[in-house]
């Protein structure tokens, strides 16, 4: 298996958002108030990430076999 770390682009935003939101929903959200969950979801949307990923302080994408 080949691993690759690279600088993300705006094209990575949907996958990054899906990963962040699914982990949040499973492990964190149950302990948060509804309004806080809604804010987190908005701030971690694909649209928001597409803005944030183009000029990160540090960000990397890890790929395994092209995924």
N, C-alpha and C positions, 0 to 999 in steps of 0.2 A: 504494500500500500504506500502511495506517495502522498506526502503532506506538503502544503505550500502555505506560507504566510505572505500576505500582500497587503498593500494599501487599498482600502475600500474605495468604491466609487458610488455615485448616486444609484447606479444599477443594482447595487447590493442592498439598498434600503428595504425593499419588500421582504427579503429573506431575513435580514437583521431584525426588522420589526416583528415578523412572525415568531422568531426565536425568543426575543425579549418578552413579547406579550404572552406567549404560551407558558414560559417559565414563571412569569409573574402570576398568571392566572392560577397555576397549579400550586405554587409554593408560598406566595405572598398575599395575593388579593383576598383570600378568605379572612384575613385578620384586619383588613382595611375597611374604612367606611365607604359607602357607595360613591360619594362625591370625590373622594381621594382616588378611587379606582378609575373613575371617569377622567380625571385630570391626567393620571399616569398613562392611560390608554391614548389620550390625545397627544401627549408629549412624546410618546414612543410610536407614533403612527409612521407608516412608510413615507408619507409626505414630509413629516418633520425630520425623519432620519435622512431623507434625500438632501435636505438642507445642511444638516449637521455633519454628515460624512464627508463632504467635499472639503472642509477646512477643519479637521480634527486637531486637537492638541496631540493626541496619539490614538490611533485606531488601527486595527489589523483584522483581516479576515483569514480564517483558517479553513482550508479546503482539504478534503480527503478524496482522492480519485475524481477530481473535478466537480464535487458536490459543494 
